[in-house]
Amino acid sequence: MKLTEELLKKMEEKKELYADGIIMPDGDYRLITDGHLKTLMALLPYTEHEIWKMIPEDDSALFWLVEKTGCVLTDVNSTIGMEMTPAQEKTYKALSGRGIVSSEYYDLTRQREKFREQH
């Protein structure tokens, strides 16, 4: 969903309904319905079984999916992703500035770089 002032006001009224989501690289905000893992897996052109085979055993499935999809994960406690696109940053600031999603952002970029260097 593209954020508008009207939608942001609606989201502020019922924050608990809108915190769990993903911010796509183009800034589009999508609510999750079946957990962050399954939501991210659905974005890739592979079956869930194929994706599980691709994820290294010593890696975090969630972090791997964040890296592969380029999405930012949001919820009420924390927000994680990699270096944001300008569109993602705009959406994130609009949501976190109103308290809809957590303002605690964990940038995984360096962690992912270190993981790749070790493998």
KESE-368922 format. One record per residue (C-alpha): x, y, z; residue in three letters; residue number from 1; chain. Coordinates in nm, 4 decimals, m for minus. Layout:
! KESE-368922
SITE          u          v          w   type   seq   mol
SITE          X          Y          Z    ALA   NUM     A
...
//
This chain:
! KESE-368922
SITE          u          v          w   type   seq   mol
SITE     0.0000     0.0000     0.0000    MET     1     A
SITE     0.1219     0.3462    m0.0807    LYS     2     A
SITE     0.1145     0.5696     0.2229    LEU     3     A
SITE    m0.1069     0.8746     0.2157    THR     4     A
SITE    m0.1822     1.1197     0.4940    GLU     5     A
SITE    m0.5318     0.9701     0.5239    GLU     6     A
SITE    m0.3959     0.6153     0.5527    LEU     7     A
SITE    m0.1334     0.7205     0.8090    LEU     8     A
SITE    m0.4047     0.8739     1.0272    LYS     9     A
SITE    m0.6097     0.5535     1.0039    LYS    10     A
SITE    m0.2998     0.3489     1.0922    MET    11     A
SITE    m0.2281     0.5679     1.3952    GLU    12     A
SITE    m0.5737     0.4920     1.5346    GLU    13     A
SITE    m0.5171     0.1143     1.5255    LYS    14     A
SITE    m0.1403     0.0756     1.5397    LYS    15     A
SITE    m0.1555    m0.2875     1.6497    GLU    16     A
SITE    m0.3117    m0.3798     1.3134    LEU    17     A
SITE    m0.0397    m0.2177     1.1046    TYR    18     A
SITE     0.2957    m0.2742     1.2774    ALA    19     A
SITE     0.3777    m0.6184     1.1360    ASP    20     A
SITE     0.4766    m0.5716     0.7767    GLY    21     A
SITE     0.7456    m0.5320     0.5171    ILE    22     A
SITE     0.8659    m0.2303     0.3275    ILE    23     A
SITE     0.9415    m0.3249    m0.0309    MET    24     A
SITE     1.2446    m0.1711    m0.2082    PRO    25     A
SITE     1.0068     0.0630    m0.3955    ASP    26     A
SITE     0.8664     0.1913    m0.0622    GLY    27     A
SITE     0.5396     0.0004    m0.0843    ASP    28     A
SITE     0.4227    m0.1168     0.2602    TYR    29     A
SITE     0.2680    m0.4624     0.2873    ARG    30     A
SITE     0.1066    m0.6143     0.5923    LEU    31     A
SITE     0.2044    m0.9686     0.6752    ILE    32     A
SITE    m0.0571    m1.2323     0.7363    THR    33     A
SITE     0.1454    m1.5515     0.7696    ASP    34     A
SITE     0.4638    m1.4406     0.9440    GLY    35     A
SITE     0.7674    m1.2563     0.8134    HIS    36     A
SITE     0.9428    m1.5712     0.6851    LEU    37     A
SITE     0.6561    m1.6942     0.4696    LYS    38     A
SITE     0.5822    m1.3423     0.3459    THR    39     A
SITE     0.9411    m1.2982     0.2275    LEU    40     A
SITE     0.9537    m1.6469     0.0770    MET    41     A
SITE     0.6445    m1.5704    m0.1280    ALA    42     A
SITE     0.8335    m1.2853    m0.2960    LEU    43     A
SITE     1.0947    m1.5190    m0.4436    LEU    44     A
SITE     1.0329    m1.7238    m0.7610    PRO    45     A
SITE     1.0978    m2.0555    m0.5861    TYR    46     A
SITE     0.9010    m2.2999    m0.3780    THR    47     A
SITE     0.9415    m2.2902    m0.0020    GLU    48     A
SITE     1.1218    m2.6253    m0.0199    HIS    49     A
SITE     1.3712    m2.4883    m0.2767    GLU    50     A
SITE     1.4334    m2.1792    m0.0667    ILE    51     A
SITE     1.5098    m2.3846     0.2452    TRP    52     A
SITE     1.7702    m2.5769     0.0407    LYS    53     A
SITE     1.9359    m2.2477    m0.0628    MET    54     A
SITE     1.9742    m2.1085     0.2889    ILE    55     A
SITE     2.3072    m2.2127     0.4446    PRO    56     A
SITE     2.2582    m2.4234     0.7563    GLU    57     A
SITE     2.4656    m2.1861     0.9694    ASP    58     A
SITE     2.2785    m1.8760     0.8554    ASP    59     A
SITE     1.9670    m1.7025     0.9822    SER    60     A
SITE     1.6809    m1.7767     0.7436    ALA    61     A
SITE     1.5244    m1.4409     0.8198    LEU    62     A
SITE     1.8453    m1.2447     0.7582    PHE    63     A
SITE     1.9118    m1.4409     0.4376    TRP    64     A
SITE     1.5631    m1.3569     0.3108    LEU    65     A
SITE     1.6011    m0.9890     0.4010    VAL    66     A
SITE     1.9216    m0.9799     0.1967    GLU    67     A
SITE     1.7747    m1.1657    m0.1028    LYS    68     A
SITE     1.4501    m0.9651    m0.1193    THR    69     A
SITE     1.5841    m0.6245    m0.0179    GLY    70     A
SITE     1.2855    m0.5788     0.2141    CYS    71     A
SITE     1.2726    m0.4098     0.5529    VAL    72     A
SITE     1.0808    m0.5980     0.8251    LEU    73     A
SITE     0.8685    m0.4003     1.0678    THR    74     A
SITE     0.6905    m0.4726     1.3926    ASP    75     A
SITE     0.6199    m0.2985     1.7220    VAL    76     A
SITE     0.9510    m0.4021     1.8851    ASN    77     A
SITE     1.2115    m0.3562     1.6137    SER    78     A
SITE     1.2689    m0.2972     1.2468    THR    79     A
SITE     1.5393    m0.4802     1.0546    ILE    80     A
SITE     1.6777    m0.4577     0.7076    GLY    81     A
SITE     1.9826    m0.3650     0.5140    MET    82     A
SITE     2.0803    m0.0268     0.3764    GLU    83     A
SITE     1.7460     0.1244     0.2813    MET    84     A
SITE     1.6535     0.2625    m0.0570    THR    85     A
SITE     1.5380     0.6273    m0.0513    PRO    86     A
SITE     1.1788     0.5040    m0.1000    ALA    87     A
SITE     1.2075     0.2622     0.1936    GLN    88     A
SITE     1.3563     0.5323     0.4128    GLU    89     A
SITE     1.0679     0.7679     0.3335    LYS    90     A
SITE     0.8095     0.5006     0.4213    THR    91     A
SITE     0.9976     0.3978     0.7354    TYR    92     A
SITE     1.0243     0.7565     0.8597    LYS    93     A
SITE     0.6528     0.8134     0.7987    ALA    94     A
SITE     0.5593     0.4986     0.9927    LEU    95     A
SITE     0.8110     0.5221     1.2764    SER    96     A
SITE     0.7584     0.8956     1.3170    GLY    97     A
SITE     0.3960     0.8276     1.4061    ARG    98     A
SITE     0.4760     0.5331     1.6306    GLY    99     A
SITE     0.3135     0.2794     1.3980    ILE   100     A
SITE     0.6326     0.0732     1.3707    VAL   101     A
SITE     0.9378     0.0614     1.5955    SER   102     A
SITE     1.1949     0.3368     1.5627    SER   103     A
SITE     1.4643     0.0823     1.6644    GLU   104     A
SITE     1.6299     0.0067     1.3299    TYR   105     A
SITE     1.8835    m0.2739     1.3013    TYR   106     A
SITE     2.0872    m0.2452     0.9820    ASP   107     A
SITE     2.2126    m0.5908     0.8832    LEU   108     A
SITE     2.4408    m0.4703     0.6028    THR   109     A
SITE     2.7704    m0.5197     0.7885    ARG   110     A
SITE     2.6577    m0.8488     0.9425    GLN   111     A
SITE     2.5686    m0.9844     0.5974    ARG   112     A
SITE     2.9012    m0.8686     0.4515    GLU   113     A
SITE     3.0918    m1.0475     0.7295    LYS   114     A
SITE     2.8865    m1.3643     0.6768    PHE   115     A
SITE     2.9640    m1.3662     0.3024    ARG   116     A
SITE     3.3357    m1.3112     0.3700    GLU   117     A
SITE     3.3434    m1.6142     0.5996    GLN   118     A
SITE     3.1793    m1.8442     0.3436    HIS   119     A
//
